[in-house]
């Protein structure tokens, strides 16, 4: 895990170019404190790198790295680099380091742009080909690692983080009002190739980019919805387990100690239990944050007791640290802190950093294709209704209502929302949420500025695709990257190993939600290695915080006392909702948090 930066700008004098690349690199020093490098492989071309040494800790892994006419700056991990290296050595290629960076360079030398089809992992990299005078860039299949850029005419700048691009002569500071609206009304921190800044774009997941000195050509190399797997196994749970274990083995590859975030929930428990099952006995550290009223340590304790070689670290954040953490996180993210749960993750990373950990496994990514969110039920029931499986629909609705202890009002609400999901497209559903779920902060300026394309006739799978690529995961991964990198930690997400995702995404709905349980195939697959009290728990909590309810009325109350600086926000609407919130109405607490956070960011960090 590292920070990359660079540009192709032949109009920039060499002295000024060197100053710019150094500023870009220094602005991302938190991403790689172990080493720093700049290089100009051709006239007008500059690469920069901040290194967090994880694989091959020697100076041989220094970047930018050049081999012949190719130069690379790279952020991420190619987990199957050893297997690819062996294949390349058999083809006659020779290596002078033990890093995965050199493997990428040699793979590109052999296969060109198709090299990414061989990779399992997370990445964002740029390769300059001095023979062709061409820049090749790539981002991993699910957007785990960031790649931002600005292009204008014959100049192209790129970096891991937005703050580095602010040193480019192409940066104007113009804001993208559409993204501000999506942030407040939907909680989306990113959308498609857009950012909060008009000229700063991001490479989308599964895309390659070529810059030839004049034009940018972007094309997808990966298409999840195009992959239709027919499992050779008659036991999907066993197939899932085999793929998950394979992912865990690969994600544990490192030349430094690996630990794990750990909430006591199903996903993090699955990761920690799998590590202990495959690698125990052995030292393994976990990191947990808790609060009064939001304490999952009793569940985590079940895993700690089952695997006594675990060294647990827990933290109850000091209320006096909340305000400082918010300010620091906003600066780190380059965007507004659109939810308080991201601060919990910030504290987890801080706790791990204090113990000297450089690599953390994390359970991110499973909810989106294993259907862990409860609003997945609307699309499940819509799928059954469209397929004419009314008895299955009624049975599952009854089972869930019994297990979750839902009253008649909740059941009716779920039924009505399921009918909406049957009749409406995802685009229509999200448009309704965008305009009507929360107060309209933007008045007549609020325009529908997104499009959720139709991916699959099955509502559940269609919903799953957009969870992965549009509505939720991309925002979560952005914050995962910024929070971990704030403390020079590489966060790894084994649930997003593409063979595992492809297999599970292709499974029929009943293997994802069945008998009152979400993530059914995961529970079946890992029931023999996880404590039963976690495997079969039916409540779901993420990084729960008292933020929107408690912090915003206490430690972060100053955010509400700030003058409204945003010209886009309707002042009367803001004052009305703020007053209701301060009087104890929590209905729109998340919306109040988002506007307050956006207002602070607009004033101080835009």
Secondary structure, DSSP 8 states (H G I E B T S, - for coil): -EEEEEEE-TTS-HHHHHHHHHHHHHHTGGG-BSEEEEEEEETTEEEEEEE---S--SGGG-SSEEETTEEEEEEEEETTHHHHHHHHHHTT---SS--HHHHHHHHHHHHGGGGGGG--EEEEEEEEETTTTEEEEEE-TT--S--EEEEETTEEEEESSHHHHTTSTT----B-HHHHHHHHHH--S-BTTB-SBSS-EE--TTEEEEE-SS-EEEEE---GGG-----S-S-HHHHHHHHHHHHHHHHT--SS-EEEE--SSHHHHHHHHHHHHHH-SS-EEEEEE-BTTB--HHHHHHHHHH-TTEEEEEE---GGGHHHHHHHHHHHHSS----THHHHHHHHHHHHHHTT--EEE--TTHHHHHT-STTHHHHHHHHHHHTT-HHHHHHHHHHHHHHTT--HHHHHHHHHHHHHHHHS-HHHHHHHIIIIIS--SSGGG-----------SSHHHHHHHHIIIIISHHHHHHHHHHHHHHTT-EEE-GGG-HHHHHHHHHS-GGGTEETTEESHHHHHHHTTTS-HHHHT------S--STTTTGGGTTTHHHHHS----TTS-HHHHHHHHHHHHTT--TTHHHHHHHHHHHHHHHHT-
